[in-house]
Amino acid sequence: MSLSDPMLYAYLLVILAGFLPTDVFRFAAVMFSRRIDEDSEALVLVRAVATALLAGVIGRLVLAPTGDLAGVPLWIRLGSIALGVAGYFLFRKSVLAGVIVAEIAIVGGAVYFR
Amino acid sequence: MTEPENNGALPPSAAPPETPRVWFWRGVRAGIVSVQGIVLFAGFIGFGGLIRDVGFPLGAALLSTILVWALPAQLIIVGGFVAGSPLPVVALAVGLSSVRFFPMVASIMPTIRGSSGLGTQLLASHFVAVSAWVESIRLMPPLPGNARMPFFFGLSNVFVFGSVAATFAGYLLAGTLPQALANGLVFLTPISFLLQLIRNARELIDWLALLFGLLLVPVFAQVGGALDLLWIGLIGGGAAYLVGRFRRKKA
């Protein structure tokens, strides 16, 4: 096996590009959680960057998904997200209700429009 | 979500011997009956189906569910694998998407640690992801201090190993599920994460960071580049922070 072997590369990605860069933040948070001030300005900024980043990840999963979901028209994907958010607010801020509404929309849309 | 409080955890008076083992199994039970867990497992079934479609090895995918334990990061890894991205670029994107664990772990650890040692806390931190974090905030408050760590391990182990089984099930089911249903399972990750971000948004900064992050995606889709997630986070989050700060000063 060489480093260019795609199967080996997948395992290397999981450990070096997945496990390490993720748990470094979990472990660092434990070390700092004793002395960290919940209201410190730095933590406010870090949380804002983390939120925008996660929103970016979400946006990319919808706009440019990996795999077969890309075959569902973009307007169906965006519409399903919008309906899910509307469902969340209509059903007393229930995440489950919003997820169910969005799922009905995306599966229905995939059946009829792809 | 309106559900009966103290879901799955019996009131302390129900069973006399309150050993850590008892609390661990109460956590297991809370995990099994959790609605959050059902959405989570369905998302990992979608992940299992996706990796088979794109030719990502099953063993590496199962390992990623245990070792990475963050579905967006796992999707970035698979996306990088498919695109043939260099390892440091994938690592940077994953690291950026996992920055959120810092405030998440830092905010939950004081609640669950009780009198546990550093090693136990480090191990527990690995199990913190959106699902366990949300359920801990919901279920922990009525529990006595030293019950929380074993309860957390019971709960989060159900989530992790249920998700490993779900990844495997999704892999086996790939190709047998109707195409539309498979699309729906993959779609669970963005919609459930988005709604959880919306639920957790309290202040103006949270809403702006969420909005800016989403709006910057099509912008950077035009620009391209390997570091687009970094820029989305820094520009979107930085702008949200500045606007929020400016508004606070005026108030």
HADDOCK unambig.tbl for C-alpha pairs under 7 A between the chains (distance, minus, plus):
assign (segid A and resid 7 and name CA) (segid B and resid 57 and name CA) 6.33 0.50 0.50
assign (segid A and resid 10 and name CA) (segid B and resid 60 and name CA) 6.23 0.50 0.50
assign (segid A and resid 10 and name CA) (segid B and resid 81 and name CA) 6.66 0.50 0.50
assign (segid A and resid 11 and name CA) (segid B and resid 60 and name CA) 5.17 0.50 0.50
assign (segid A and resid 13 and name CA) (segid B and resid 77 and name CA) 6.61 0.50 0.50
assign (segid A and resid 13 and name CA) (segid B and resid 87 and name CA) 6.35 0.50 0.50
assign (segid A and resid 14 and name CA) (segid B and resid 60 and name CA) 6.65 0.50 0.50
assign (segid A and resid 14 and name CA) (segid B and resid 64 and name CA) 5.60 0.50 0.50
assign (segid A and resid 14 and name CA) (segid B and resid 77 and name CA) 6.97 0.50 0.50
assign (segid A and resid 17 and name CA) (segid B and resid 87 and name CA) 6.31 0.50 0.50
assign (segid A and resid 17 and name CA) (segid B and resid 88 and name CA) 6.98 0.50 0.50
assign (segid A and resid 17 and name CA) (segid B and resid 90 and name CA) 5.90 0.50 0.50
assign (segid A and resid 17 and name CA) (segid B and resid 91 and name CA) 3.80 0.50 0.50
assign (segid A and resid 17 and name CA) (segid B and resid 94 and name CA) 6.75 0.50 0.50
assign (segid A and resid 18 and name CA) (segid B and resid 68 and name CA) 5.63 0.50 0.50
assign (segid A and resid 18 and name CA) (segid B and resid 73 and name CA) 6.83 0.50 0.50
assign (segid A and resid 18 and name CA) (segid B and resid 77 and name CA) 6.92 0.50 0.50
assign (segid A and resid 18 and name CA) (segid B and resid 91 and name CA) 6.39 0.50 0.50
assign (segid A and resid 18 and name CA) (segid B and resid 94 and name CA) 6.22 0.50 0.50
assign (segid A and resid 19 and name CA) (segid B and resid 67 and name CA) 5.46 0.50 0.50
assign (segid A and resid 19 and name CA) (segid B and resid 68 and name CA) 4.59 0.50 0.50
assign (segid A and resid 21 and name CA) (segid B and resid 91 and name CA) 6.32 0.50 0.50
assign (segid A and resid 21 and name CA) (segid B and resid 94 and name CA) 6.48 0.50 0.50
assign (segid A and resid 21 and name CA) (segid B and resid 95 and name CA) 4.56 0.50 0.50
assign (segid A and resid 22 and name CA) (segid B and resid 68 and name CA) 6.49 0.50 0.50
assign (segid A and resid 22 and name CA) (segid B and resid 94 and name CA) 6.91 0.50 0.50
assign (segid A and resid 22 and name CA) (segid B and resid 95 and name CA) 5.69 0.50 0.50
assign (segid A and resid 22 and name CA) (segid B and resid 98 and name CA) 5.25 0.50 0.50
assign (segid A and resid 23 and name CA) (segid B and resid 126 and name CA) 6.39 0.50 0.50
assign (segid A and resid 25 and name CA) (segid B and resid 99 and name CA) 6.18 0.50 0.50
assign (segid A and resid 25 and name CA) (segid B and resid 101 and name CA) 6.05 0.50 0.50
assign (segid A and resid 25 and name CA) (segid B and resid 102 and name CA) 5.15 0.50 0.50
assign (segid A and resid 26 and name CA) (segid B and resid 101 and name CA) 5.70 0.50 0.50
assign (segid A and resid 26 and name CA) (segid B and resid 102 and name CA) 5.70 0.50 0.50
assign (segid A and resid 26 and name CA) (segid B and resid 105 and name CA) 6.12 0.50 0.50
assign (segid A and resid 26 and name CA) (segid B and resid 125 and name CA) 5.58 0.50 0.50
assign (segid A and resid 26 and name CA) (segid B and resid 126 and name CA) 6.30 0.50 0.50
assign (segid A and resid 27 and name CA) (segid B and resid 122 and name CA) 5.81 0.50 0.50
assign (segid A and resid 27 and name CA) (segid B and resid 125 and name CA) 6.63 0.50 0.50
assign (segid A and resid 29 and name CA) (segid B and resid 102 and name CA) 4.94 0.50 0.50
assign (segid A and resid 29 and name CA) (segid B and resid 105 and name CA) 5.77 0.50 0.50
assign (segid A and resid 29 and name CA) (segid B and resid 106 and name CA) 4.94 0.50 0.50
assign (segid A and resid 30 and name CA) (segid B and resid 105 and name CA) 6.79 0.50 0.50
assign (segid A and resid 30 and name CA) (segid B and resid 106 and name CA) 6.17 0.50 0.50
assign (segid A and resid 30 and name CA) (segid B and resid 109 and name CA) 6.93 0.50 0.50
assign (segid A and resid 30 and name CA) (segid B and resid 121 and name CA) 6.86 0.50 0.50
assign (segid A and resid 30 and name CA) (segid B and resid 122 and name CA) 6.43 0.50 0.50
assign (segid A and resid 33 and name CA) (segid B and resid 106 and name CA) 4.77 0.50 0.50
assign (segid A and resid 45 and name CA) (segid B and resid 238 and name CA) 6.94 0.50 0.50
assign (segid A and resid 45 and name CA) (segid B and resid 241 and name CA) 5.91 0.50 0.50
assign (segid A and resid 47 and name CA) (segid B and resid 100 and name CA) 6.76 0.50 0.50
assign (segid A and resid 47 and name CA) (segid B and resid 103 and name CA) 6.37 0.50 0.50
assign (segid A and resid 48 and name CA) (segid B and resid 205 and name CA) 6.69 0.50 0.50
assign (segid A and resid 48 and name CA) (segid B and resid 206 and name CA) 6.32 0.50 0.50
assign (segid A and resid 48 and name CA) (segid B and resid 209 and name CA) 5.59 0.50 0.50
assign (segid A and resid 48 and name CA) (segid B and resid 237 and name CA) 4.55 0.50 0.50
assign (segid A and resid 48 and name CA) (segid B and resid 240 and name CA) 6.78 0.50 0.50
assign (segid A and resid 48 and name CA) (segid B and resid 241 and name CA) 6.37 0.50 0.50
assign (segid A and resid 49 and name CA) (segid B and resid 233 and name CA) 4.84 0.50 0.50
assign (segid A and resid 49 and name CA) (segid B and resid 234 and name CA) 5.63 0.50 0.50
assign (segid A and resid 49 and name CA) (segid B and resid 236 and name CA) 6.91 0.50 0.50
assign (segid A and resid 49 and name CA) (segid B and resid 237 and name CA) 3.90 0.50 0.50
assign (segid A and resid 49 and name CA) (segid B and resid 238 and name CA) 6.46 0.50 0.50
assign (segid A and resid 50 and name CA) (segid B and resid 99 and name CA) 5.75 0.50 0.50
assign (segid A and resid 50 and name CA) (segid B and resid 100 and name CA) 4.70 0.50 0.50
assign (segid A and resid 50 and name CA) (segid B and resid 233 and name CA) 6.52 0.50 0.50
assign (segid A and resid 51 and name CA) (segid B and resid 209 and name CA) 5.86 0.50 0.50
assign (segid A and resid 51 and name CA) (segid B and resid 210 and name CA) 5.93 0.50 0.50
assign (segid A and resid 52 and name CA) (segid B and resid 209 and name CA) 4.67 0.50 0.50
assign (segid A and resid 52 and name CA) (segid B and resid 210 and name CA) 5.17 0.50 0.50
assign (segid A and resid 52 and name CA) (segid B and resid 212 and name CA) 6.58 0.50 0.50
assign (segid A and resid 52 and name CA) (segid B and resid 213 and name CA) 4.20 0.50 0.50
assign (segid A and resid 52 and name CA) (segid B and resid 232 and name CA) 6.68 0.50 0.50
assign (segid A and resid 52 and name CA) (segid B and resid 233 and name CA) 4.85 0.50 0.50
assign (segid A and resid 52 and name CA) (segid B and resid 236 and name CA) 5.52 0.50 0.50
assign (segid A and resid 52 and name CA) (segid B and resid 237 and name CA) 5.16 0.50 0.50
assign (segid A and resid 53 and name CA) (segid B and resid 97 and name CA) 6.01 0.50 0.50
assign (segid A and resid 53 and name CA) (segid B and resid 213 and name CA) 6.22 0.50 0.50
assign (segid A and resid 53 and name CA) (segid B and resid 229 and name CA) 6.37 0.50 0.50
assign (segid A and resid 53 and name CA) (segid B and resid 232 and name CA) 6.09 0.50 0.50
assign (segid A and resid 53 and name CA) (segid B and resid 233 and name CA) 4.12 0.50 0.50
assign (segid A and resid 54 and name CA) (segid B and resid 97 and name CA) 6.00 0.50 0.50
assign (segid A and resid 55 and name CA) (segid B and resid 210 and name CA) 5.48 0.50 0.50
assign (segid A and resid 55 and name CA) (segid B and resid 213 and name CA) 4.93 0.50 0.50
assign (segid A and resid 55 and name CA) (segid B and resid 214 and name CA) 5.33 0.50 0.50
assign (segid A and resid 56 and name CA) (segid B and resid 213 and name CA) 4.93 0.50 0.50
assign (segid A and resid 56 and name CA) (segid B and resid 214 and name CA) 5.45 0.50 0.50
assign (segid A and resid 56 and name CA) (segid B and resid 217 and name CA) 5.81 0.50 0.50
assign (segid A and resid 56 and name CA) (segid B and resid 229 and name CA) 6.45 0.50 0.50
assign (segid A and resid 56 and name CA) (segid B and resid 232 and name CA) 6.30 0.50 0.50
assign (segid A and resid 57 and name CA) (segid B and resid 72 and name CA) 6.86 0.50 0.50
assign (segid A and resid 58 and name CA) (segid B and resid 190 and name CA) 4.97 0.50 0.50
assign (segid A and resid 58 and name CA) (segid B and resid 194 and name CA) 6.82 0.50 0.50
assign (segid A and resid 59 and name CA) (segid B and resid 214 and name CA) 5.39 0.50 0.50
assign (segid A and resid 59 and name CA) (segid B and resid 217 and name CA) 5.96 0.50 0.50
assign (segid A and resid 60 and name CA) (segid B and resid 217 and name CA) 6.44 0.50 0.50
assign (segid A and resid 61 and name CA) (segid B and resid 190 and name CA) 6.23 0.50 0.50
assign (segid A and resid 62 and name CA) (segid B and resid 190 and name CA) 6.82 0.50 0.50
assign (segid A and resid 66 and name CA) (segid B and resid 79 and name CA) 6.11 0.50 0.50
assign (segid A and resid 67 and name CA) (segid B and resid 50 and name CA) 6.43 0.50 0.50
assign (segid A and resid 67 and name CA) (segid B and resid 53 and name CA) 6.79 0.50 0.50
assign (segid A and resid 67 and name CA) (segid B and resid 54 and name CA) 6.41 0.50 0.50
assign (segid A and resid 68 and name CA) (segid B and resid 183 and name CA) 6.85 0.50 0.50
assign (segid A and resid 69 and name CA) (segid B and resid 183 and name CA) 5.15 0.50 0.50
assign (segid A and resid 81 and name CA) (segid B and resid 191 and name CA) 6.36 0.50 0.50
assign (segid A and resid 85 and name CA) (segid B and resid 195 and name CA) 6.82 0.50 0.50
assign (segid A and resid 93 and name CA) (segid B and resid 1 and name CA) 6.95 0.50 0.50
assign (segid A and resid 94 and name CA) (segid B and resid 1 and name CA) 4.84 0.50 0.50
assign (segid A and resid 95 and name CA) (segid B and resid 1 and name CA) 6.81 0.50 0.50
assign (segid A and resid 95 and name CA) (segid B and resid 195 and name CA) 5.83 0.50 0.50
assign (segid A and resid 95 and name CA) (segid B and resid 196 and name CA) 6.78 0.50 0.50
assign (segid A and resid 99 and name CA) (segid B and resid 191 and name CA) 6.27 0.50 0.50
assign (segid A and resid 99 and name CA) (segid B and resid 192 and name CA) 6.05 0.50 0.50
assign (segid A and resid 103 and name CA) (segid B and resid 184 and name CA) 5.81 0.50 0.50
assign (segid A and resid 106 and name CA) (segid B and resid 184 and name CA) 6.05 0.50 0.50
assign (segid A and resid 107 and name CA) (segid B and resid 180 and name CA) 5.13 0.50 0.50
assign (segid A and resid 107 and name CA) (segid B and resid 181 and name CA) 5.88 0.50 0.50
assign (segid A and resid 107 and name CA) (segid B and resid 183 and name CA) 6.94 0.50 0.50
assign (segid A and resid 107 and name CA) (segid B and resid 184 and name CA) 5.40 0.50 0.50
assign (segid A and resid 110 and name CA) (segid B and resid 180 and name CA) 5.13 0.50 0.50
assign (segid A and resid 111 and name CA) (segid B and resid 180 and name CA) 5.73 0.50 0.50
